Structure formats: C-alpha cells, structure tokens
Amino acid sequence: MNKEELIRKYASLTGDTIANSRDCVAKVLEAIVEGLKETGEVKINGFGVFSLVEKDESIARNPKTGEEIVVAPHKVCKFKFSKALKDSLR
C-alpha cells in the first residue's frame, strides 16, 4: 500500500473526503517525524515503536567497480511492531 492508497482507504473507512483524508494522513506522518526529531522514539500502543538508531562509519563496496567507499555516520529509522499487531497478522 502506498501513501495515496492509504489516503483512499482512510477516506472509505471514515466516510471523509479525499482532501480531508489527505490532510489527516499528512498530519499524522508529520507528527511521527517531529516525534522522532524531538525524542528519537514514537510509541503507538497496539501498533509498534518507531525509533532512531545511530550507525557508525563503515566501509561499503561499489558492486560495479569493487571500489571501497566510506559511509559516513548516519541515523536510520527502525520499526518494531507490537505483539498485538504481530498477533493480528497471523
């Protein structure tokens, strides 16, 4: 499911317009990003936890040339789903 499909699904579940649904989905995603920026973690009970993880500098290899490349330290976002979500997907 992509973002547009999520918006249409939300609209069909709530009976709201596509325009209002697009705004709601955008605000939820914005709130998740802001939460990650502020605290590094966003917990949604019954769904899961988004968290930021620091990655150290590492060496990667260009698959075409075999040349080694230094990858700078950076942050990645991880998601760990809740037991309730896991159980609902079985």
Phi and psi restraints in degrees (range 20) as a CNS / XPLOR table:
assign (resid 1 and name C) (resid 2 and name N)
       (resid 2 and name CA) (resid 2 and name C) 1.0 -98.8 20.0 2
assign (resid 2 and name N) (resid 2 and name CA)
       (resid 2 and name C) (resid 3 and name N) 1.0 -178.6 20.0 2
assign (resid 2 and name C) (resid 3 and name N)
       (resid 3 and name CA) (resid 3 and name C) 1.0 -61.6 20.0 2
assign (resid 3 and name N) (resid 3 and name CA)
       (resid 3 and name C) (resid 4 and name N) 1.0 -43.4 20.0 2
assign (resid 3 and name C) (resid 4 and name N)
       (resid 4 and name CA) (resid 4 and name C) 1.0 -64.4 20.0 2
assign (resid 4 and name N) (resid 4 and name CA)
       (resid 4 and name C) (resid 5 and name N) 1.0 -39.4 20.0 2
assign (resid 4 and name C) (resid 5 and name N)
       (resid 5 and name CA) (resid 5 and name C) 1.0 -65.8 20.0 2
assign (resid 5 and name N) (resid 5 and name CA)
       (resid 5 and name C) (resid 6 and name N) 1.0 -37.5 20.0 2
assign (resid 5 and name C) (resid 6 and name N)
       (resid 6 and name CA) (resid 6 and name C) 1.0 -62.7 20.0 2
assign (resid 6 and name N) (resid 6 and name CA)
       (resid 6 and name C) (resid 7 and name N) 1.0 -42.9 20.0 2
assign (resid 6 and name C) (resid 7 and name N)
       (resid 7 and name CA) (resid 7 and name C) 1.0 -61.4 20.0 2
assign (resid 7 and name N) (resid 7 and name CA)
       (resid 7 and name C) (resid 8 and name N) 1.0 -45.8 20.0 2
assign (resid 7 and name C) (resid 8 and name N)
       (resid 8 and name CA) (resid 8 and name C) 1.0 -66.1 20.0 2
assign (resid 8 and name N) (resid 8 and name CA)
       (resid 8 and name C) (resid 9 and name N) 1.0 -37.4 20.0 2
assign (resid 8 and name C) (resid 9 and name N)
       (resid 9 and name CA) (resid 9 and name C) 1.0 -64.1 20.0 2
assign (resid 9 and name N) (resid 9 and name CA)
       (resid 9 and name C) (resid 10 and name N) 1.0 -45.2 20.0 2
assign (resid 9 and name C) (resid 10 and name N)
       (resid 10 and name CA) (resid 10 and name C) 1.0 -59.4 20.0 2
assign (resid 10 and name N) (resid 10 and name CA)
       (resid 10 and name C) (resid 11 and name N) 1.0 -44.4 20.0 2
assign (resid 10 and name C) (resid 11 and name N)
       (resid 11 and name CA) (resid 11 and name C) 1.0 -61.5 20.0 2
assign (resid 11 and name N) (resid 11 and name CA)
       (resid 11 and name C) (resid 12 and name N) 1.0 -41.4 20.0 2
assign (resid 11 and name C) (resid 12 and name N)
       (resid 12 and name CA) (resid 12 and name C) 1.0 -70.9 20.0 2
assign (resid 12 and name N) (resid 12 and name CA)
       (resid 12 and name C) (resid 13 and name N) 1.0 -34.0 20.0 2
assign (resid 12 and name C) (resid 13 and name N)
       (resid 13 and name CA) (resid 13 and name C) 1.0 -73.5 20.0 2
assign (resid 13 and name N) (resid 13 and name CA)
       (resid 13 and name C) (resid 14 and name N) 1.0 -33.6 20.0 2
assign (resid 13 and name C) (resid 14 and name N)
       (resid 14 and name CA) (resid 14 and name C) 1.0 -99.0 20.0 2
assign (resid 14 and name N) (resid 14 and name CA)
       (resid 14 and name C) (resid 15 and name N) 1.0 -16.9 20.0 2
assign (resid 14 and name C) (resid 15 and name N)
       (resid 15 and name CA) (resid 15 and name C) 1.0 77.5 20.0 2
assign (resid 15 and name N) (resid 15 and name CA)
       (resid 15 and name C) (resid 16 and name N) 1.0 11.3 20.0 2
assign (resid 15 and name C) (resid 16 and name N)
       (resid 16 and name CA) (resid 16 and name C) 1.0 -83.1 20.0 2
assign (resid 16 and name N) (resid 16 and name CA)
       (resid 16 and name C) (resid 17 and name N) 1.0 167.1 20.0 2
assign (resid 16 and name C) (resid 17 and name N)
       (resid 17 and name CA) (resid 17 and name C) 1.0 -75.6 20.0 2
assign (resid 17 and name N) (resid 17 and name CA)
       (resid 17 and name C) (resid 18 and name N) 1.0 161.0 20.0 2
assign (resid 17 and name C) (resid 18 and name N)
       (resid 18 and name CA) (resid 18 and name C) 1.0 -62.9 20.0 2
assign (resid 18 and name N) (resid 18 and name CA)
       (resid 18 and name C) (resid 19 and name N) 1.0 -41.1 20.0 2
assign (resid 18 and name C) (resid 19 and name N)
       (resid 19 and name CA) (resid 19 and name C) 1.0 -61.3 20.0 2
assign (resid 19 and name N) (resid 19 and name CA)
       (resid 19 and name C) (resid 20 and name N) 1.0 -47.5 20.0 2
assign (resid 19 and name C) (resid 20 and name N)
       (resid 20 and name CA) (resid 20 and name C) 1.0 -66.8 20.0 2
assign (resid 20 and name N) (resid 20 and name CA)
       (resid 20 and name C) (resid 21 and name N) 1.0 -38.0 20.0 2
assign (resid 20 and name C) (resid 21 and name N)
       (resid 21 and name CA) (resid 21 and name C) 1.0 -64.8 20.0 2
assign (resid 21 and name N) (resid 21 and name CA)
       (resid 21 and name C) (resid 22 and name N) 1.0 -41.0 20.0 2
assign (resid 21 and name C) (resid 22 and name N)
       (resid 22 and name CA) (resid 22 and name C) 1.0 -60.2 20.0 2
assign (resid 22 and name N) (resid 22 and name CA)
       (resid 22 and name C) (resid 23 and name N) 1.0 -42.4 20.0 2
assign (resid 22 and name C) (resid 23 and name N)
       (resid 23 and name CA) (resid 23 and name C) 1.0 -64.5 20.0 2
assign (resid 23 and name N) (resid 23 and name CA)
       (resid 23 and name C) (resid 24 and name N) 1.0 -44.1 20.0 2
assign (resid 23 and name C) (resid 24 and name N)
       (resid 24 and name CA) (resid 24 and name C) 1.0 -62.9 20.0 2
assign (resid 24 and name N) (resid 24 and name CA)
       (resid 24 and name C) (resid 25 and name N) 1.0 -47.0 20.0 2
assign (resid 24 and name C) (resid 25 and name N)
       (resid 25 and name CA) (resid 25 and name C) 1.0 -62.8 20.0 2
assign (resid 25 and name N) (resid 25 and name CA)
       (resid 25 and name C) (resid 26 and name N) 1.0 -42.6 20.0 2
assign (resid 25 and name C) (resid 26 and name N)
       (resid 26 and name CA) (resid 26 and name C) 1.0 -61.4 20.0 2
assign (resid 26 and name N) (resid 26 and name CA)
       (resid 26 and name C) (resid 27 and name N) 1.0 -40.4 20.0 2
assign (resid 26 and name C) (resid 27 and name N)
       (resid 27 and name CA) (resid 27 and name C) 1.0 -69.4 20.0 2
assign (resid 27 and name N) (resid 27 and name CA)
       (resid 27 and name C) (resid 28 and name N) 1.0 -37.2 20.0 2
assign (resid 27 and name C) (resid 28 and name N)
       (resid 28 and name CA) (resid 28 and name C) 1.0 -64.8 20.0 2
assign (resid 28 and name N) (resid 28 and name CA)
       (resid 28 and name C) (resid 29 and name N) 1.0 -45.2 20.0 2
assign (resid 28 and name C) (resid 29 and name N)
       (resid 29 and name CA) (resid 29 and name C) 1.0 -64.2 20.0 2
assign (resid 29 and name N) (resid 29 and name CA)
       (resid 29 and name C) (resid 30 and name N) 1.0 -39.8 20.0 2
assign (resid 29 and name C) (resid 30 and name N)
       (resid 30 and name CA) (resid 30 and name C) 1.0 -62.5 20.0 2
assign (resid 30 and name N) (resid 30 and name CA)
       (resid 30 and name C) (resid 31 and name N) 1.0 -40.7 20.0 2
assign (resid 30 and name C) (resid 31 and name N)
       (resid 31 and name CA) (resid 31 and name C) 1.0 -64.6 20.0 2
assign (resid 31 and name N) (resid 31 and name CA)
       (resid 31 and name C) (resid 32 and name N) 1.0 -37.8 20.0 2
assign (resid 31 and name C) (resid 32 and name N)
       (resid 32 and name CA) (resid 32 and name C) 1.0 -64.7 20.0 2
assign (resid 32 and name N) (resid 32 and name CA)
       (resid 32 and name C) (resid 33 and name N) 1.0 -45.2 20.0 2
assign (resid 32 and name C) (resid 33 and name N)
       (resid 33 and name CA) (resid 33 and name C) 1.0 -62.5 20.0 2
assign (resid 33 and name N) (resid 33 and name CA)
       (resid 33 and name C) (resid 34 and name N) 1.0 -44.5 20.0 2
assign (resid 33 and name C) (resid 34 and name N)
       (resid 34 and name CA) (resid 34 and name C) 1.0 -62.8 20.0 2
assign (resid 34 and name N) (resid 34 and name CA)
       (resid 34 and name C) (resid 35 and name N) 1.0 -40.4 20.0 2
assign (resid 34 and name C) (resid 35 and name N)
       (resid 35 and name CA) (resid 35 and name C) 1.0 -62.5 20.0 2
assign (resid 35 and name N) (resid 35 and name CA)
       (resid 35 and name C) (resid 36 and name N) 1.0 -40.2 20.0 2
assign (resid 35 and name C) (resid 36 and name N)
       (resid 36 and name CA) (resid 36 and name C) 1.0 -65.3 20.0 2
assign (resid 36 and name N) (resid 36 and name CA)
       (resid 36 and name C) (resid 37 and name N) 1.0 -40.5 20.0 2
assign (resid 36 and name C) (resid 37 and name N)
       (resid 37 and name CA) (resid 37 and name C) 1.0 -64.6 20.0 2
assign (resid 37 and name N) (resid 37 and name CA)
       (resid 37 and name C) (resid 38 and name N) 1.0 -40.9 20.0 2
assign (resid 37 and name C) (resid 38 and name N)
       (resid 38 and name CA) (resid 38 and name C) 1.0 -76.4 20.0 2
assign (resid 38 and name N) (resid 38 and name CA)
       (resid 38 and name C) (resid 39 and name N) 1.0 -47.5 20.0 2
assign (resid 38 and name C) (resid 39 and name N)
       (resid 39 and name CA) (resid 39 and name C) 1.0 -119.2 20.0 2
assign (resid 39 and name N) (resid 39 and name CA)
       (resid 39 and name C) (resid 40 and name N) 1.0 -13.6 20.0 2
assign (resid 39 and name C) (resid 40 and name N)
       (resid 40 and name CA) (resid 40 and name C) 1.0 81.6 20.0 2
assign (resid 40 and name N) (resid 40 and name CA)
       (resid 40 and name C) (resid 41 and name N) 1.0 3.8 20.0 2
assign (resid 40 and name C) (resid 41 and name N)
       (resid 41 and name CA) (resid 41 and name C) 1.0 -156.5 20.0 2
assign (resid 41 and name N) (resid 41 and name CA)
       (resid 41 and name C) (resid 42 and name N) 1.0 138.5 20.0 2
assign (resid 41 and name C) (resid 42 and name N)
       (resid 42 and name CA) (resid 42 and name C) 1.0 -130.8 20.0 2
assign (resid 42 and name N) (resid 42 and name CA)
       (resid 42 and name C) (resid 43 and name N) 1.0 117.4 20.0 2
assign (resid 42 and name C) (resid 43 and name N)
       (resid 43 and name CA) (resid 43 and name C) 1.0 -104.0 20.0 2
assign (resid 43 and name N) (resid 43 and name CA)
       (resid 43 and name C) (resid 44 and name N) 1.0 129.2 20.0 2
assign (resid 43 and name C) (resid 44 and name N)
       (resid 44 and name CA) (resid 44 and name C) 1.0 -122.3 20.0 2
assign (resid 44 and name N) (resid 44 and name CA)
       (resid 44 and name C) (resid 45 and name N) 1.0 106.2 20.0 2
assign (resid 44 and name C) (resid 45 and name N)
       (resid 45 and name CA) (resid 45 and name C) 1.0 -55.2 20.0 2
assign (resid 45 and name N) (resid 45 and name CA)
       (resid 45 and name C) (resid 46 and name N) 1.0 134.2 20.0 2
assign (resid 45 and name C) (resid 46 and name N)
       (resid 46 and name CA) (resid 46 and name C) 1.0 80.8 20.0 2
assign (resid 46 and name N) (resid 46 and name CA)
       (resid 46 and name C) (resid 47 and name N) 1.0 -3.0 20.0 2
assign (resid 46 and name C) (resid 47 and name N)
       (resid 47 and name CA) (resid 47 and name C) 1.0 -121.8 20.0 2
assign (resid 47 and name N) (resid 47 and name CA)
       (resid 47 and name C) (resid 48 and name N) 1.0 -60.6 20.0 2
assign (resid 47 and name C) (resid 48 and name N)
       (resid 48 and name CA) (resid 48 and name C) 1.0 161.3 20.0 2
assign (resid 48 and name N) (resid 48 and name CA)
       (resid 48 and name C) (resid 49 and name N) 1.0 -168.9 20.0 2
assign (resid 48 and name C) (resid 49 and name N)
       (resid 49 and name CA) (resid 49 and name C) 1.0 -128.5 20.0 2
assign (resid 49 and name N) (resid 49 and name CA)
       (resid 49 and name C) (resid 50 and name N) 1.0 124.7 20.0 2
assign (resid 49 and name C) (resid 50 and name N)
       (resid 50 and name CA) (resid 50 and name C) 1.0 -93.9 20.0 2
assign (resid 50 and name N) (resid 50 and name CA)
       (resid 50 and name C) (resid 51 and name N) 1.0 133.7 20.0 2
assign (resid 50 and name C) (resid 51 and name N)
       (resid 51 and name CA) (resid 51 and name C) 1.0 -144.1 20.0 2
assign (resid 51 and name N) (resid 51 and name CA)
       (resid 51 and name C) (resid 52 and name N) 1.0 152.5 20.0 2
assign (resid 51 and name C) (resid 52 and name N)
       (resid 52 and name CA) (resid 52 and name C) 1.0 -95.9 20.0 2
assign (resid 52 and name N) (resid 52 and name CA)
       (resid 52 and name C) (resid 53 and name N) 1.0 138.1 20.0 2
assign (resid 52 and name C) (resid 53 and name N)
       (resid 53 and name CA) (resid 53 and name C) 1.0 -128.1 20.0 2
assign (resid 53 and name N) (resid 53 and name CA)
       (resid 53 and name C) (resid 54 and name N) 1.0 132.6 20.0 2
assign (resid 53 and name C) (resid 54 and name N)
       (resid 54 and name CA) (resid 54 and name C) 1.0 -80.6 20.0 2
assign (resid 54 and name N) (resid 54 and name CA)
       (resid 54 and name C) (resid 55 and name N) 1.0 129.7 20.0 2
assign (resid 54 and name C) (resid 55 and name N)
       (resid 55 and name CA) (resid 55 and name C) 1.0 -105.6 20.0 2
assign (resid 55 and name N) (resid 55 and name CA)
       (resid 55 and name C) (resid 56 and name N) 1.0 134.4 20.0 2
assign (resid 55 and name C) (resid 56 and name N)
       (resid 56 and name CA) (resid 56 and name C) 1.0 -74.6 20.0 2
assign (resid 56 and name N) (resid 56 and name CA)
       (resid 56 and name C) (resid 57 and name N) 1.0 166.2 20.0 2
assign (resid 56 and name C) (resid 57 and name N)
       (resid 57 and name CA) (resid 57 and name C) 1.0 -59.7 20.0 2
assign (resid 57 and name N) (resid 57 and name CA)
       (resid 57 and name C) (resid 58 and name N) 1.0 141.4 20.0 2
assign (resid 57 and name C) (resid 58 and name N)
       (resid 58 and name CA) (resid 58 and name C) 1.0 -145.0 20.0 2
assign (resid 58 and name N) (resid 58 and name CA)
       (resid 58 and name C) (resid 59 and name N) 1.0 169.7 20.0 2
assign (resid 58 and name C) (resid 59 and name N)
       (resid 59 and name CA) (resid 59 and name C) 1.0 -107.7 20.0 2
assign (resid 59 and name N) (resid 59 and name CA)
       (resid 59 and name C) (resid 60 and name N) 1.0 129.6 20.0 2
assign (resid 59 and name C) (resid 60 and name N)
       (resid 60 and name CA) (resid 60 and name C) 1.0 -120.1 20.0 2
assign (resid 60 and name N) (resid 60 and name CA)
       (resid 60 and name C) (resid 61 and name N) 1.0 170.2 20.0 2
assign (resid 60 and name C) (resid 61 and name N)
       (resid 61 and name CA) (resid 61 and name C) 1.0 -127.4 20.0 2
assign (resid 61 and name N) (resid 61 and name CA)
       (resid 61 and name C) (resid 62 and name N) 1.0 132.3 20.0 2
assign (resid 61 and name C) (resid 62 and name N)
       (resid 62 and name CA) (resid 62 and name C) 1.0 -69.5 20.0 2
assign (resid 62 and name N) (resid 62 and name CA)
       (resid 62 and name C) (resid 63 and name N) 1.0 118.7 20.0 2
assign (resid 62 and name C) (resid 63 and name N)
       (resid 63 and name CA) (resid 63 and name C) 1.0 -65.3 20.0 2
assign (resid 63 and name N) (resid 63 and name CA)
       (resid 63 and name C) (resid 64 and name N) 1.0 -26.6 20.0 2
assign (resid 63 and name C) (resid 64 and name N)
       (resid 64 and name CA) (resid 64 and name C) 1.0 -76.2 20.0 2
assign (resid 64 and name N) (resid 64 and name CA)
       (resid 64 and name C) (resid 65 and name N) 1.0 -47.8 20.0 2
assign (resid 64 and name C) (resid 65 and name N)
       (resid 65 and name CA) (resid 65 and name C) 1.0 -101.6 20.0 2
assign (resid 65 and name N) (resid 65 and name CA)
       (resid 65 and name C) (resid 66 and name N) 1.0 -19.3 20.0 2
assign (resid 65 and name C) (resid 66 and name N)
       (resid 66 and name CA) (resid 66 and name C) 1.0 80.7 20.0 2
assign (resid 66 and name N) (resid 66 and name CA)
       (resid 66 and name C) (resid 67 and name N) 1.0 1.8 20.0 2
assign (resid 66 and name C) (resid 67 and name N)
       (resid 67 and name CA) (resid 67 and name C) 1.0 -68.5 20.0 2
assign (resid 67 and name N) (resid 67 and name CA)
       (resid 67 and name C) (resid 68 and name N) 1.0 137.7 20.0 2
assign (resid 67 and name C) (resid 68 and name N)
       (resid 68 and name CA) (resid 68 and name C) 1.0 -79.6 20.0 2
assign (resid 68 and name N) (resid 68 and name CA)
       (resid 68 and name C) (resid 69 and name N) 1.0 141.1 20.0 2
assign (resid 68 and name C) (resid 69 and name N)
       (resid 69 and name CA) (resid 69 and name C) 1.0 -128.9 20.0 2
assign (resid 69 and name N) (resid 69 and name CA)
       (resid 69 and name C) (resid 70 and name N) 1.0 137.0 20.0 2
assign (resid 69 and name C) (resid 70 and name N)
       (resid 70 and name CA) (resid 70 and name C) 1.0 -88.5 20.0 2
assign (resid 70 and name N) (resid 70 and name CA)
       (resid 70 and name C) (resid 71 and name N) 1.0 123.0 20.0 2
assign (resid 70 and name C) (resid 71 and name N)
       (resid 71 and name CA) (resid 71 and name C) 1.0 -97.1 20.0 2
assign (resid 71 and name N) (resid 71 and name CA)
       (resid 71 and name C) (resid 72 and name N) 1.0 120.7 20.0 2
assign (resid 71 and name C) (resid 72 and name N)
       (resid 72 and name CA) (resid 72 and name C) 1.0 -66.0 20.0 2
assign (resid 72 and name N) (resid 72 and name CA)
       (resid 72 and name C) (resid 73 and name N) 1.0 157.1 20.0 2
assign (resid 72 and name C) (resid 73 and name N)
       (resid 73 and name CA) (resid 73 and name C) 1.0 -58.4 20.0 2
assign (resid 73 and name N) (resid 73 and name CA)
       (resid 73 and name C) (resid 74 and name N) 1.0 142.0 20.0 2
assign (resid 73 and name C) (resid 74 and name N)
       (resid 74 and name CA) (resid 74 and name C) 1.0 -156.6 20.0 2
assign (resid 74 and name N) (resid 74 and name CA)
       (resid 74 and name C) (resid 75 and name N) 1.0 170.1 20.0 2
assign (resid 74 and name C) (resid 75 and name N)
       (resid 75 and name CA) (resid 75 and name C) 1.0 -103.6 20.0 2
assign (resid 75 and name N) (resid 75 and name CA)
       (resid 75 and name C) (resid 76 and name N) 1.0 144.8 20.0 2
assign (resid 75 and name C) (resid 76 and name N)
       (resid 76 and name CA) (resid 76 and name C) 1.0 -127.3 20.0 2
assign (resid 76 and name N) (resid 76 and name CA)
       (resid 76 and name C) (resid 77 and name N) 1.0 151.7 20.0 2
assign (resid 76 and name C) (resid 77 and name N)
       (resid 77 and name CA) (resid 77 and name C) 1.0 -98.0 20.0 2
assign (resid 77 and name N) (resid 77 and name CA)
       (resid 77 and name C) (resid 78 and name N) 1.0 130.3 20.0 2
assign (resid 77 and name C) (resid 78 and name N)
       (resid 78 and name CA) (resid 78 and name C) 1.0 -114.9 20.0 2
assign (resid 78 and name N) (resid 78 and name CA)
       (resid 78 and name C) (resid 79 and name N) 1.0 155.0 20.0 2
assign (resid 78 and name C) (resid 79 and name N)
       (resid 79 and name CA) (resid 79 and name C) 1.0 -130.8 20.0 2
assign (resid 79 and name N) (resid 79 and name CA)
       (resid 79 and name C) (resid 80 and name N) 1.0 128.4 20.0 2
assign (resid 79 and name C) (resid 80 and name N)
       (resid 80 and name CA) (resid 80 and name C) 1.0 -118.4 20.0 2
assign (resid 80 and name N) (resid 80 and name CA)
       (resid 80 and name C) (resid 81 and name N) 1.0 117.0 20.0 2
assign (resid 80 and name C) (resid 81 and name N)
       (resid 81 and name CA) (resid 81 and name C) 1.0 -79.3 20.0 2
assign (resid 81 and name N) (resid 81 and name CA)
       (resid 81 and name C) (resid 82 and name N) 1.0 154.5 20.0 2
assign (resid 81 and name C) (resid 82 and name N)
       (resid 82 and name CA) (resid 82 and name C) 1.0 -78.1 20.0 2
assign (resid 82 and name N) (resid 82 and name CA)
       (resid 82 and name C) (resid 83 and name N) 1.0 165.0 20.0 2
assign (resid 82 and name C) (resid 83 and name N)
       (resid 83 and name CA) (resid 83 and name C) 1.0 -61.4 20.0 2
assign (resid 83 and name N) (resid 83 and name CA)
       (resid 83 and name C) (resid 84 and name N) 1.0 -39.6 20.0 2
assign (resid 83 and name C) (resid 84 and name N)
       (resid 84 and name CA) (resid 84 and name C) 1.0 -61.5 20.0 2
assign (resid 84 and name N) (resid 84 and name CA)
       (resid 84 and name C) (resid 85 and name N) 1.0 -43.3 20.0 2
assign (resid 84 and name C) (resid 85 and name N)
       (resid 85 and name CA) (resid 85 and name C) 1.0 -66.6 20.0 2
assign (resid 85 and name N) (resid 85 and name CA)
       (resid 85 and name C) (resid 86 and name N) 1.0 -43.0 20.0 2
assign (resid 85 and name C) (resid 86 and name N)
       (resid 86 and name CA) (resid 86 and name C) 1.0 -58.6 20.0 2
assign (resid 86 and name N) (resid 86 and name CA)
       (resid 86 and name C) (resid 87 and name N) 1.0 -46.1 20.0 2
assign (resid 86 and name C) (resid 87 and name N)
       (resid 87 and name CA) (resid 87 and name C) 1.0 -65.4 20.0 2
assign (resid 87 and name N) (resid 87 and name CA)
       (resid 87 and name C) (resid 88 and name N) 1.0 -34.4 20.0 2
assign (resid 87 and name C) (resid 88 and name N)
       (resid 88 and name CA) (resid 88 and name C) 1.0 -72.6 20.0 2
assign (resid 88 and name N) (resid 88 and name CA)
       (resid 88 and name C) (resid 89 and name N) 1.0 -17.7 20.0 2
assign (resid 88 and name C) (resid 89 and name N)
       (resid 89 and name CA) (resid 89 and name C) 1.0 -91.8 20.0 2
assign (resid 89 and name N) (resid 89 and name CA)
       (resid 89 and name C) (resid 90 and name N) 1.0 -3.5 20.0 2
